[in-house]
Amino acid sequence: MQRFILGAIITLLCLPVPAQALTLEGNLIQGGMAIGKVAPSTTVHFRGKAVRVSPDGLFVLGFSRDAEAESLIELHLPTGAVENHPVTIEKRSYDIQRIDGLPPRKVSPSAEDLERIYKDIALVKEARKKDDPRTDFSMPFIWPVTGRISGVYGSQRILNGKPKRPHYGVDIAAPTGTPVKAPADGVVSLAHNDMFYSGGTLIVDHGHGLSTVYMHLHKLLVEAGQRVKQGDVIAQVGATGRVTGPHLHWGMNWFDTRLDPSLLVPPMPEAETAALTQ
């Protein structure tokens, strides 16, 4: 009997330890993005919808500006088992910004302007629908431009005294003509020289529904369908569209969920330098 028990213990010790069903790394915060890893052939659902999973088990999730405190990731494992993994999302507070002196036409568009705006919106929505199997999103991102941050994600803008929708991106002040670099590998999904609000506009798709947008550009240096690598110069900073001065608006989306790109990059180099001199 003792020999049987000892043999059973040895057999158990020799069995492979099951791998962790889910790992999740990133920013579990409103406006954040996280990259998950599951066993190959696992199906992932987030907030009731299926999420693309790469052949090696990578997937990406995004959390909106006002995401609820808890969301659920549902895994359908290759074994047939189903696991539920609750995710706690940290709450943020946001700044209020006032911008005055804008032309009334830019704040309250005419019927003719609205027709153009709706066409712009349709083009952007189509670009953000892409669900490409590439996993460019998994590489570390870099700043597309360095400079003073003049606008932050999630802030509420009041234009000429009228509250508008929140600001979904980061504004980086820089002179017209400053090179804009691709922060990660991707494929250009939209290139438009003159949108009503955003002026010269680029969208780069990084796979699995994650995309970045670049607005108010002076000049576009790439075209739709073009493959870009991290660090490639894709455009020049400008002051086109609805702006009060030259800067880059850098935004990020997971499909139609607007994210904060500044959460994916190191601190702005200029900001670090300024801190050292204070």
Summary of the structure (lengths in Angstrom):
residues: 278
radius of gyration: 22.5
end to end distance: 75.4
largest distance: 90.3
contacts: 871
relative contact order: 0.16
helix: 18%
strand: 40%
